[in-house]
Amino acid sequence: MKYTLLLLLTLFTSVSFANSEEEITQPLISINAMVDIKGIEQSAEQGAQAMQRMANSLELIAQNRNLTPEQQQNIHKTIENINNLVDVSSNSLQSLPTFLKESKETLSTTSTQFFDDLTFKVILLLAIVVLALVAIITCFYWFILRPLQNTLLQATTNISTMAKAIENSALSLEMTNKNHDSILQLLSQEKDNQS
């Protein structure tokens, strides 16, 4: 009966912890990572416009007739490099919101997994503590209370047996005394009869 009660208590505790885990639909802590990219967009846009103006200025310089063809070619290469830099910065700026969204999703997934793992470990720890307490109580009963109970039961049985033996001895003694009195009376009567 006691073991069944302990087992039911353990199962109930484990099931209640499992149910409480299922009831939690949202993480304990929600991390909402947001980056204001408006300032970054404005700075990148201003930089792209400045580079475009510089490219236009270099184009005007390249059209100068006093420059050698080699100098004009170097200026055209510089303009081409500036245009490539503008394209790269524009592409980077366009992919920045997607990158931030993916980073936010990754961070959210990671934090959710962390808190799920933490919740599982806490529930596991509590279940282990409950099982340890049940084991300690069972060991305490089995190794201390049960032998003590058996010892007390044996002692009370021995005392009861001894009391019955004393009672039987008293009854025997009483019977012996009665017999002794009867014998004395008979002897006394016989002595009187002989006299």
C-alpha positions as CSV (number, residue, x, y, z in Angstrom):
1,M,0.0,0.0,0.0
2,K,2.8,2.4,1.0
3,Y,4.8,1.5,-2.1
4,T,1.8,2.0,-4.4
5,L,1.1,5.4,-2.9
6,L,4.8,6.4,-3.4
7,L,4.7,5.1,-7.0
8,L,1.5,7.0,-7.7
9,L,2.9,10.2,-6.2
10,T,6.0,9.9,-8.4
11,L,4.0,9.3,-11.5
12,F,1.6,12.1,-10.7
13,T,4.5,14.5,-10.2
14,S,6.2,13.4,-13.5
15,V,2.9,13.8,-15.4
16,S,2.2,17.2,-13.9
17,F,5.6,18.4,-14.9
18,A,5.2,17.0,-18.4
19,N,1.8,18.7,-18.7
20,S,3.1,22.0,-17.5
21,E,5.8,21.8,-20.2
22,E,3.2,21.3,-22.9
23,E,1.1,24.2,-21.6
24,I,4.1,26.6,-22.1
25,T,3.6,27.7,-25.7
26,Q,5.8,30.8,-25.6
27,P,9.4,31.0,-24.5
28,L,10.1,32.4,-21.1
29,I,12.2,35.2,-22.5
30,S,11.5,36.7,-26.0
31,I,14.4,38.5,-27.5
32,N,13.4,41.0,-30.2
33,A,16.5,42.1,-32.1
34,M,15.8,45.2,-34.2
35,V,18.3,47.4,-36.0
36,D,17.4,50.8,-37.3
37,I,18.8,50.6,-40.8
38,K,17.3,54.0,-41.9
39,G,20.5,55.8,-40.8
40,I,22.6,53.2,-42.5
41,E,20.6,53.5,-45.7
42,Q,20.8,57.3,-45.7
43,S,24.6,57.2,-45.2
44,A,25.1,54.6,-47.9
45,E,22.8,56.6,-50.3
46,Q,24.8,59.8,-49.6
47,G,28.0,57.9,-50.1
48,A,26.7,56.5,-53.4
49,Q,25.6,59.9,-54.6
50,A,29.0,61.4,-53.7
51,M,30.8,58.6,-55.6
52,Q,28.5,59.2,-58.6
53,R,29.3,62.9,-58.5
54,M,33.0,62.0,-58.3
55,A,32.6,59.6,-61.2
56,N,30.9,62.4,-63.2
57,S,33.7,64.8,-62.3
58,L,36.3,62.3,-63.4
59,E,34.4,61.8,-66.6
60,L,34.6,65.5,-67.3
61,I,38.3,65.5,-66.5
62,A,38.8,62.5,-68.8
63,Q,37.3,64.5,-71.7
64,N,40.1,67.1,-71.3
65,R,42.2,67.2,-74.5
66,N,45.3,68.0,-72.7
67,L,45.5,64.5,-71.2
68,T,47.3,61.7,-72.8
69,P,45.4,58.6,-73.9
70,E,47.0,56.7,-71.1
71,Q,45.9,59.2,-68.5
72,Q,42.4,59.1,-69.9
73,Q,42.4,55.3,-69.8
74,N,43.5,55.4,-66.1
75,I,40.7,57.9,-65.3
76,H,38.1,55.6,-67.1
77,K,39.4,52.6,-65.0
78,T,39.0,54.7,-61.8
79,I,35.5,55.7,-62.9
80,E,34.7,52.0,-63.6
81,N,36.0,51.0,-60.1
82,I,33.9,53.8,-58.5
83,N,30.8,52.5,-60.3
84,N,31.6,49.0,-59.2
85,L,31.9,50.3,-55.6
86,V,28.5,52.0,-55.9
87,D,26.9,48.8,-57.2
88,V,28.4,46.7,-54.4
89,S,27.3,49.2,-51.7
90,S,23.8,49.3,-53.2
91,N,23.6,45.5,-53.3
92,S,24.9,45.3,-49.8
93,L,22.3,47.8,-48.7
94,Q,19.5,45.9,-50.4
95,S,20.6,42.6,-48.8
96,L,20.9,44.1,-45.3
97,P,17.2,43.8,-44.3
98,T,17.2,40.1,-45.4
99,F,20.4,39.5,-43.4
100,L,19.0,41.2,-40.3
101,K,15.7,39.2,-40.6
102,E,17.7,35.9,-40.9
103,S,19.9,36.9,-38.0
104,K,16.8,37.7,-35.9
105,E,15.2,34.3,-36.8
106,T,18.4,32.5,-36.0
107,L,18.7,34.3,-32.6
108,S,15.0,33.6,-31.9
109,T,15.4,29.9,-32.8
110,T,18.6,29.6,-30.7
111,S,17.0,31.3,-27.7
112,T,13.9,29.1,-28.0
113,Q,16.0,25.9,-28.1
114,F,18.1,27.1,-25.1
115,F,15.0,27.7,-23.0
116,D,13.4,24.4,-24.1
117,D,16.6,22.7,-23.1
118,L,16.7,24.6,-19.8
119,T,13.0,23.7,-19.1
120,F,13.7,20.0,-19.8
121,K,16.7,20.0,-17.6
122,V,14.9,21.7,-14.7
123,I,12.0,19.2,-15.1
124,L,14.5,16.3,-15.2
125,L,16.3,17.6,-12.1
126,L,13.0,18.0,-10.2
127,A,12.0,14.4,-11.2
128,I,15.4,13.1,-10.1
129,V,15.0,15.0,-6.7
130,V,11.5,13.5,-6.3
131,L,12.8,10.0,-7.1
132,A,15.7,10.5,-4.7
133,L,13.3,11.6,-1.9
134,V,11.1,8.6,-2.6
135,A,14.2,6.3,-2.5
136,I,15.4,7.9,0.8
137,I,12.0,7.5,2.4
138,T,11.8,3.9,1.2
139,C,15.3,3.2,2.5
140,F,14.5,4.9,5.8
141,Y,11.4,2.7,6.2
142,W,13.0,-0.5,5.0
143,F,16.3,-0.2,7.0
144,I,15.2,1.7,10.1
145,L,11.4,1.7,10.7
146,R,10.7,-1.9,9.6
147,P,13.5,-3.5,11.8
148,L,12.4,-1.3,14.7
149,Q,8.8,-2.4,14.2
150,N,9.8,-6.0,14.1
151,T,11.9,-5.6,17.2
152,L,9.0,-3.9,19.0
153,L,6.7,-6.6,17.9
154,Q,9.0,-9.3,19.1
155,A,9.5,-7.5,22.4
156,T,5.8,-7.1,23.0
157,T,5.2,-10.7,22.0
158,N,8.0,-11.8,24.5
159,I,6.5,-9.6,27.2
160,S,3.1,-11.1,26.6
161,T,4.5,-14.6,26.7
162,M,6.3,-13.9,29.9
163,A,3.2,-12.4,31.4
164,K,1.3,-15.6,30.5
165,A,4.1,-17.7,32.0
166,I,4.0,-15.6,35.2
167,E,0.2,-15.9,35.3
168,N,0.5,-19.7,34.9
169,S,3.2,-19.9,37.6
170,A,0.9,-17.9,39.9
171,L,-2.0,-20.2,39.2
172,S,0.2,-23.2,39.8
173,L,1.5,-21.7,43.0
174,E,-2.0,-21.1,44.1
175,M,-3.0,-24.6,43.3
176,T,0.0,-25.9,45.2
177,N,-0.9,-23.8,48.2
178,K,-4.4,-25.1,48.1
179,N,-3.1,-28.7,47.9
180,H,-0.7,-27.9,50.7
181,D,-3.4,-26.5,52.8
182,S,-5.6,-29.6,52.1
183,I,-2.7,-31.9,53.0
184,L,-2.1,-30.0,56.2
185,Q,-5.8,-30.1,57.2
186,L,-5.8,-33.9,56.5
187,L,-2.7,-34.4,58.5
188,S,-4.1,-32.2,61.3
189,Q,-7.4,-34.2,61.3
190,E,-5.5,-37.5,61.3
191,K,-3.4,-36.3,64.2
192,D,-6.6,-35.3,66.1
193,N,-8.1,-38.7,65.3
194,Q,-5.1,-40.5,66.6
195,S,-5.1,-38.6,69.8
